[in-house]
Amino acid sequence: MIIHFYILKKFKLQSDMKKHNSFIFALIFFFIIHYSLFIEDCFSQWVYQTLPTYQYVTDINFFDANTGILIYYTYPANMGMLRTTNGGFNWIIINSDIHYYDMQKIDSTSLYLVGRKLDGAVERMQRTFDRGLTWDTVSLSVPDAYSSLSFINRDTGWISGANEFNVNCIWKTINGGVTLIQQTDTTGLGKIFFLKNKVNSEYYGWHYSLNGDNKLWKTTNSGNNWFQITRPPAQYLGYFYFIDSNTGWFTYGGGSAGGTYRTINGGNSWLIQYLPISSNLLSTITKFRVINYDTIFGAGGSKWLGGGRINGIVWKTTNGGINWGYQETVDTSYHFGGGDAIYFINSTSGWMYGSGDGVHTTNGGGPIILTNIKNNNEIIAKNYILFQNFPNPFNAKSKIKYQILISADIKIKIFSIEGKEINTLINKHQSYGIYEIILDGSNFSSGVYFYSLIINEKIIDTKKLVILK
């Protein structure tokens, strides 16, 4: 009986110990998870990375979360290309004798660059079809000068620059740059961009000249003809990108303040979008990466931390640029002065690099800090434009046109001269675009009326119309 009691007691003790150990394990697991989340919330969600050379990074592209290409140049002769296969934590030098001007990832394995070899000053386009493992060189030229490229696939693309007669021009290739066909002598030597998908059976493209005239050009027939369009009015313009034939962004800067311009009509008009302004911020943007119509990440800014420390920040908007905020990229363990090159492969995984170092995020970079966004609030009305109806005065029918830059809940209402609501012409959620509706005044009496554009339950603009019968 004593033996049985001893065995039962032993089993009970073992059972209690197992429960105790399980409890301790669960408690430790809870603290690990809780502490990890606490660390993530309190410290930067950008990870610091270093480069094997302390030079100015001009651009970066990544094929996936691991493999990427980086180009750098510091005047007068420090230039080259780096490659990583572990997400930017280690880089190897591919070459150090070519000044690369521009590069573009064509697809999941291909990337093209244009640049000039230091020895002999020979212009060239380099290509890789295996994520930068091997390279070949095409379009070798001594008299020509290349500045930018834009390809829609491995075969078809355009290169801007100047030819042997020092005439600014744009070339087209249909064999991956092996041969170039000059399409125009109207513009060239600047930044070129083409949409990868056809519009009305043609490729649309834009070119910003950097040869002194700073003009913006557009083609709607695959580069065969170019015409000048309105450029943003800022003096210093930089990088630009179009997400479709209507919607695009342009950076502007100079000094300590900058931001973006946005167009929703292909570049015919531009609306300014400010960055946050603060005494401890360098509010300028050099390059950006568009994730979708709403989400954009930008590089170029920095924050004064005091005590002689300046650290880079990442700009981010989630409403297409109406409001920009920034993300911190710093903790107490390192110093990152900021960068002008930025790239994202999706909404969560991205990199930004400066001179000799950079930062990387795998979770979208963390929260957005908004500060002093008064300027942006002041221009919300400009992002939703209500035009004067036509004809006005009118008898039976008149057209009312309005422009939406960012999707929102839209209402257009008619009011009497006494302020009484007469009719609601539209009440729905609409995305970006220019819209036109017909006001049927056949049931209205002669007189003066008002119509208002209401965005998210706030009146943005009101205009007067007159009905004569």
C-alpha positions in Angstrom: 0.0 0.0 0.0 2.9 2.3 0.8 4.5 1.4 -2.5 1.4 2.2 -4.4 1.0 5.6 -2.6 4.7 6.4 -3.4 4.2 5.6 -7.1 1.0 7.7 -7.2 2.7 10.6 -5.4 5.7 10.4 -7.8 3.3 10.5 -10.8 1.5 13.5 -9.2 4.8 15.3 -8.7 5.9 14.7 -12.3 2.5 15.9 -13.5 2.7 19.0 -11.4 6.3 19.6 -12.7 5.1 19.3 -16.3 2.3 21.8 -15.7 4.7 24.1 -14.0 7.2 23.8 -16.9 4.4 24.4 -19.4 3.4 27.5 -17.5 6.9 28.8 -17.4 7.4 28.1 -21.1 4.2 29.9 -21.9 5.2 32.8 -19.7 8.6 33.1 -21.4 7.0 32.8 -24.8 4.6 35.6 -23.9 7.4 37.9 -22.8 9.4 37.2 -25.9 6.5 38.0 -28.2 5.4 41.0 -26.2 8.9 42.4 -25.9 9.5 41.9 -29.6 6.4 43.8 -30.4 7.3 46.5 -27.9 10.8 46.9 -29.5 9.2 47.1 -32.9 6.8 49.8 -31.8 9.5 51.9 -30.0 12.4 51.7 -32.4 12.9 52.2 -36.1 11.5 49.6 -38.5 14.3 50.3 -41.0 17.4 48.3 -40.7 20.8 49.9 -41.2 23.1 48.6 -44.0 26.6 49.5 -45.2 28.3 49.6 -48.6 31.8 48.6 -49.5 32.5 52.0 -51.0 31.8 55.5 -49.6 30.4 57.0 -52.8 27.2 58.8 -53.7 24.5 56.3 -54.7 22.5 57.5 -57.7 20.0 54.7 -58.2 19.0 51.2 -57.0 16.9 48.4 -58.4 15.9 45.0 -56.9 14.7 42.0 -58.8 13.3 40.4 -55.6 13.8 40.5 -51.8 17.4 39.4 -52.2 19.0 40.4 -55.5 19.6 44.0 -56.4 21.8 46.3 -58.4 23.2 49.7 -57.2 25.0 52.4 -59.2 27.1 55.1 -57.7 29.1 58.2 -58.8 31.1 60.8 -57.1 32.8 63.6 -59.1 35.2 63.3 -60.8 36.1 59.7 -61.2 34.6 57.5 -58.5 31.9 55.4 -60.3 30.7 51.9 -60.7 28.1 49.2 -59.9 27.4 47.0 -56.9 25.4 43.8 -56.6 23.7 42.0 -53.6 22.2 38.6 -53.2 21.1 38.9 -49.6 18.8 41.8 -49.5 21.5 44.5 -49.3 23.4 43.3 -46.2 26.5 42.5 -48.4 27.5 44.0 -51.7 30.2 43.2 -54.2 31.7 45.6 -56.8 30.9 44.6 -60.3 33.0 47.3 -61.9 34.4 50.7 -61.1 35.2 52.3 -64.4 31.7 53.2 -65.9 29.7 56.3 -65.1 26.1 55.0 -65.2 23.5 57.7 -66.0 20.3 55.7 -65.8 19.0 52.1 -65.3 15.7 50.3 -65.6 14.6 46.8 -64.5 12.9 45.3 -67.5 11.4 42.2 -66.0 12.1 39.7 -63.2 15.6 38.8 -64.5 16.6 41.6 -66.9 18.0 45.1 -66.3 19.4 47.7 -68.7 21.8 50.7 -68.1 23.3 53.5 -70.1 26.6 55.1 -69.2 30.1 56.0 -70.3 33.3 54.0 -69.7 36.0 56.0 -68.1 38.7 54.7 -70.4 38.1 56.1 -73.9 34.9 57.9 -73.0 32.8 55.4 -74.9 29.0 55.5 -74.5 27.3 52.2 -74.0 24.2 50.3 -72.9 24.8 47.3 -70.7 22.3 44.4 -70.2 21.8 41.5 -67.9 19.3 38.7 -68.3 20.2 36.7 -65.2 19.8 39.3 -62.4 23.2 40.8 -62.8 25.3 37.6 -62.7 26.6 38.2 -66.3 26.5 41.3 -68.5 26.9 42.2 -72.2 27.4 45.5 -73.9 25.6 47.0 -76.9 25.2 50.4 -78.6 28.9 51.3 -78.3 29.5 54.8 -79.5 32.2 57.5 -79.2 30.4 60.6 -80.7 26.9 59.9 -79.3 26.0 60.7 -75.7 23.2 58.8 -73.8 21.4 60.2 -70.8 18.4 58.1 -70.1 16.5 55.0 -71.2 13.0 53.6 -71.0 12.0 50.1 -72.2 8.6 48.4 -72.5 10.2 44.9 -72.8 13.6 43.3 -73.6 13.4 44.3 -77.2 11.6 47.7 -77.6 12.8 50.8 -75.9 13.9 54.4 -76.2 17.2 56.2 -75.3 17.6 60.0 -75.0 20.8 61.9 -75.6 22.7 63.8 -78.2 24.1 62.5 -81.5 27.5 63.0 -83.2 26.5 66.4 -84.4 25.7 67.5 -80.9 21.9 67.5 -81.8 19.7 66.4 -78.9 17.6 63.4 -80.0 15.7 60.3 -79.1 16.5 56.9 -80.5 14.3 53.8 -80.7 15.4 50.2 -80.7 13.5 47.0 -81.4 16.4 44.6 -80.8 17.4 45.4 -77.2 19.7 48.3 -78.1 21.9 46.4 -80.7 20.8 49.0 -83.2 19.4 52.5 -82.6 17.1 54.4 -84.9 16.9 58.2 -84.4 13.3 59.3 -84.2 13.5 63.0 -83.4 15.9 66.0 -83.2 13.3 68.0 -81.3 14.2 66.9 -77.8 16.8 64.8 -76.0 19.5 64.8 -73.4 17.2 64.4 -70.4 14.9 62.0 -68.6 12.6 59.8 -70.7 9.7 57.6 -69.6 7.3 55.3 -71.5 4.3 53.4 -70.3 4.7 49.6 -70.7 1.1 49.1 -71.9 -0.3 50.6 -75.1 -3.0 53.3 -75.1 -5.2 53.5 -78.2 -2.8 51.0 -79.9 0.2 53.2 -79.3 2.9 53.7 -76.6 2.7 57.0 -74.6 5.9 58.6 -73.5 7.2 61.8 -71.8 10.6 63.5 -71.9 12.0 66.2 -69.7 14.8 68.1 -71.4 17.9 69.0 -69.3 19.8 70.8 -72.0 19.0 74.3 -70.8 15.4 74.8 -72.0 13.9 72.5 -69.3 10.9 71.6 -71.5 8.4 68.8 -71.1 7.5 66.8 -74.2 5.0 64.0 -74.9 4.4 61.4 -77.5 1.2 59.5 -78.2 2.4 57.5 -81.2 5.3 55.5 -79.9 7.9 58.3 -80.2 7.4 59.1 -83.9 6.2 62.6 -83.0 6.7 64.7 -79.9 4.8 67.8 -78.8 5.5 70.2 -75.9 3.2 70.2 -73.0 2.9 72.3 -69.8 5.6 71.6 -67.3 5.2 72.2 -63.6 6.0 75.8 -62.8 8.7 75.2 -60.2 12.2 76.3 -61.1 14.0 73.1 -60.0 12.3 69.9 -61.3 13.8 66.4 -60.9 12.4 62.9 -61.2 9.0 62.0 -62.7 6.9 58.9 -63.2 3.5 58.1 -64.8 1.3 55.3 -63.6 -1.1 55.5 -66.5 -1.7 57.8 -69.5 -3.3 60.5 -67.2 -1.7 60.2 -63.8 1.9 61.2 -63.0 4.1 62.9 -60.5 7.1 65.3 -60.7 9.5 66.2 -57.9 10.5 69.8 -57.3 13.0 71.3 -54.9 15.7 73.8 -54.3 17.0 75.0 -50.9 15.3 73.5 -47.9 11.7 73.0 -49.3 10.2 70.9 -51.9 7.5 68.4 -52.8 5.7 67.0 -55.8 3.4 68.0 -58.5 0.6 65.7 -59.7 -1.3 65.6 -63.0 -4.4 63.6 -63.8 -4.7 64.7 -67.5 -1.4 63.5 -68.9 0.6 66.6 -68.1 -1.6 69.2 -69.5 -1.9 70.7 -66.0 -0.2 70.1 -62.6 -1.3 70.5 -59.0 1.3 71.2 -56.3 1.7 68.9 -53.3 3.8 70.1 -50.4 6.0 68.2 -48.0 5.7 68.8 -44.3 7.6 71.9 -43.2 9.4 72.1 -39.8 12.5 73.8 -38.4 14.2 70.5 -38.0 13.3 69.0 -41.4 15.1 69.2 -44.7 11.8 69.1 -46.7 13.0 68.0 -50.2 12.3 65.0 -52.3 14.7 63.6 -55.0 13.2 60.3 -56.1 10.1 58.3 -55.3 8.7 54.9 -56.0 5.0 54.5 -56.8 3.2 51.5 -55.3 -0.3 52.4 -56.5 -2.4 55.5 -57.0 -2.4 56.2 -53.3 0.9 54.9 -51.8 4.3 56.4 -52.7 7.6 56.3 -50.9 10.2 59.1 -51.4 13.8 59.8 -50.7 15.9 63.0 -50.1 14.8 64.3 -46.7 16.5 64.4 -43.4 15.8 65.4 -39.8 18.0 67.5 -37.4 18.2 65.6 -34.1 20.4 68.0 -32.3 23.9 67.6 -31.0 25.4 67.6 -34.4 23.3 64.7 -35.7 21.3 64.7 -38.9 19.5 61.5 -39.9 17.7 60.5 -43.1 14.0 60.1 -43.3 11.7 58.3 -45.8 8.7 60.3 -47.2 5.4 58.4 -47.5 2.0 59.3 -48.7 -1.2 57.1 -48.6 -3.4 59.5 -50.5 -1.5 60.1 -53.7 0.5 63.0 -52.3 -2.2 65.2 -50.9 -0.6 64.7 -47.5 3.0 63.6 -47.1 4.5 62.4 -43.8 7.8 60.8 -43.0 9.2 57.7 -41.4 12.1 57.6 -38.9 15.0 55.5 -40.0 17.2 56.0 -37.0 17.8 54.4 -33.6 20.6 55.0 -31.1 23.0 52.4 -32.6 24.0 54.1 -35.9 24.0 57.3 -37.8 22.4 57.5 -41.3 22.7 60.8 -43.0 20.0 60.1 -45.6 19.8 59.1 -49.2 18.5 60.0 -52.7 18.1 56.5 -54.2 15.0 54.5 -53.2 13.4 51.3 -54.4 10.4 49.1 -53.4 9.5 45.7 -54.8 6.1 45.9 -53.1 4.3 47.9 -50.4 6.4 46.4 -47.5 9.9 45.6 -48.8 12.1 48.6 -49.8 15.6 50.2 -49.6 17.0 53.7 -49.5 20.7 54.5 -49.9 23.0 57.5 -49.6 26.8 57.8 -49.5 28.3 54.6 -48.2 25.2 53.3 -46.3 21.5 52.8 -46.4 18.4 51.4 -44.8 16.0 48.5 -45.5 12.5 47.6 -44.4 10.5 44.5 -44.7 7.3 45.8 -43.1 6.5 49.0 -44.9 8.7 51.2 -42.7 6.4 51.7 -39.7 4.1 54.5 -38.8 3.9 57.8 -40.7 4.7 61.0 -38.8 2.6 64.0 -39.9 3.7 67.4 -38.8 2.7 70.9 -39.9 0.4 69.7 -42.8 -1.4 73.1 -42.9 -0.1 73.8 -46.4 -1.5 70.5 -47.7 -4.9 71.2 -46.2 -4.9 74.5 -47.9 -4.6 72.9 -51.3 -7.1 70.2 -50.9 -9.6 72.3 -52.8 -7.2 72.5 -55.6 -7.1 68.8 -55.8 -10.9 68.8 -56.4 -11.8 71.4 -59.0 -15.3 72.6 -59.9 -15.5 74.3 -63.2 -18.0 76.9 -64.3 -21.0 75.4 -66.0 -21.5 75.9 -69.8 -23.5 77.4 -71.2 -24.3 80.0 -68.6 -26.8 81.6 -68.6 -28.9 78.8 -70.1 -32.4 77.8 -70.8 -32.9 74.0 -70.6 -29.6 72.2 -70.1 -26.1 73.0 -69.1 -22.9 71.0 -68.5 -21.1 70.9 -65.1 -17.6 69.6 -65.1 -15.4 68.7 -62.1 -12.0 67.2 -61.6 -11.0 64.7 -58.9 -7.4 64.0 -58.0 -7.9 61.6 -55.1 -10.9 59.2 -54.8 -13.6 60.5 -52.4 -17.3 60.7 -51.6 -18.6 63.2 -54.1 -21.8 65.3 -54.0 -22.9 68.1 -56.3 -26.0 70.0 -55.0 -28.1 72.8 -56.4 -29.2 75.6 -54.0 -31.6 78.5 -54.5 -30.4 82.1 -54.0 -31.9 81.9 -50.5 -29.6 78.9 -49.7 -32.3 76.3 -49.9 -31.2 72.9 -51.2 -33.1 72.3 -54.5 -31.5 69.1 -56.0 -28.7 66.6 -55.7 -27.1 65.9 -59.1 -24.7 63.3 -57.9 -24.0 61.4 -54.7 -21.4 58.6 -55.0 -17.8 57.5 -54.4 -15.6 58.3 -57.4 -12.0 57.8 -58.2 -9.6 60.2 -59.9 -10.6 61.7 -63.2 -12.5 64.5 -64.9 -16.3 64.1 -64.9 -19.1 65.9 -66.7 -22.8 65.9 -65.8 -25.9 67.5 -67.3 -28.0 69.8 -65.3 -31.6 69.7 -66.7 -33.2 73.1 -65.8 -36.5 72.5 -67.5 -38.3 72.2 -64.1 -36.5 75.3 -62.6 -37.9 78.8 -62.6 -35.8 81.6 -64.1 -33.4 83.0 -61.7 -30.0 82.8 -60.0 -28.9 79.4 -58.4 -25.7 78.0 -56.9 -24.1 74.6 -57.3 -21.6 73.2 -54.8 -19.0 70.5 -55.0 -19.0 68.6 -51.7 -16.1 66.2 -50.8 -16.5 63.9 -47.8 -19.4 66.0 -46.5 -17.4 69.3 -46.8 -18.2 72.0 -49.3 -15.1 72.6 -51.4 -16.3 75.1 -54.0 -19.5 76.9 -55.0 -20.3 78.6 -58.3 -23.3 80.6 -59.6 -25.5 79.7 -62.5 -28.3 81.6 -64.2 -31.4 80.1 -65.8 -33.3 82.3 -68.3 -36.6 81.3 -69.8 
